[in-house]
Amino acid sequence: MLWAVTIGAVVLLVALDFLLTRRPHEVSTKEAAGWSIFYVALPLAFAGWVWWHWGSARGTEFITGYLVEKSLSVDNLFVFMLLLGAFAVPAALQQRVLLFGIVGALVLRGVFIAAGAAALERFTITFLVFGGILLATAVKVYRDARSGHDKEVDVSQMKSVRFIRRFFPVTDDYQGTKMVVRQAGRRALTPLALVVVAVFATDVVFAVDSVPAVYGVTDDPYLVFATNAFALLGLRALYFLLNSLLSRLVHLGYGLAIILGFIGVKLVLHWAHKEWASVPEVPTLLSLFVILGILATVTVTSLLATRGRTDDGSHGDGHAEHGTGPAADVDTVVESAPRQG
């Protein structure tokens, strides 16, 4: 019953988002702020219900898992930002593309969560495998953040785009919210269809480490799903609210690398504790404070390091700085390489 109510509520919120984006329009800061507040208040209220219904331990697990998923989701916004720019998506259509990306992510996370729950129930070593995935990802995220080299997205070289163009003609211009139109007597895809496919491709990669990360906080599949759903639902509004700030979060990659590494170690210790009871586990409350501290630190240091940068990501001399965030290798992500954070 609880699963049905929760999934129904998620579907209802997604349907509401589709209704709001039915008529393309450029999202104002006021509109984005209003919806961002709503999507922050919603999980906080849910956390209060979990705390009251299941106790402080589960409540702390949900809050910690939500913070992990939200921080990873914010990093996803870097990739979305570069994809929207590479495909020259009109401002009025950007929220529709983001919404399709969120729906794809929700479906994929649901599949990964179900598979992860089944594996964890049958094989204890799955905790060790998940820990190894996160530790390897942490190293990759750190290297990408440290390299910080310029990287432009070459749409024509994306495997997903090249594959689609083998079978379907593509129009030169966007046709509103239409993905398929008739051109010269035959059906043709619009650039909107291509960018949606590219976003779906990134969703697959993002799900690989997001689900193991939250399983490192709680082993309850319901809470794992809830943390993912709440983190993703508010992503569209958050994108437009933080769009000018994203380019300044230059240290986020380092923070995510530390968080993923920390949770990876936590999963390994959890597996060892199940095998040998004498091995200590990392308390969830400690994990919460560690994650909060890391996120606060990298946010402050990022803003201090970019004090002279304008809202468009350029410095006072007018030269833009690109590739400083963890999403510098966005085209690598689209090609289904290991997640970069």
Buried (B, 14 or more C-beta within 10 A) or exposed (E): EEEEEBBEBBEEBBEEBEEBBEEBEEBEEEBBBEBBEEBBEBBEEBBEEBBEEBEEEBBBBBBBBBBBBBBBBBBBBBBBBBBBEBBEBBEBBBBBBBBBBBBBBBEBBBEBBBEBBEBBEEEEEBBBBBBBBBBBBBBBBBBBBEEBEEBEBEBEEBEBBEEBEEEBEBBEEBBBBEBBEEBEEEEBBBBBBBBBBBBBBBBBBBBBBBBBBBBBBBBBBBBBBBBBBBBBBBBBBBBBBBBEBBBBBBBBBBBBBBBBBBBBBBBBBBBBBBEEEEEEEBEBBEBBEBBEEBBEBBBEBBBEBBEEBBEEBBEEEEEEBBBBBBBBBBBBBBBBEBBBB
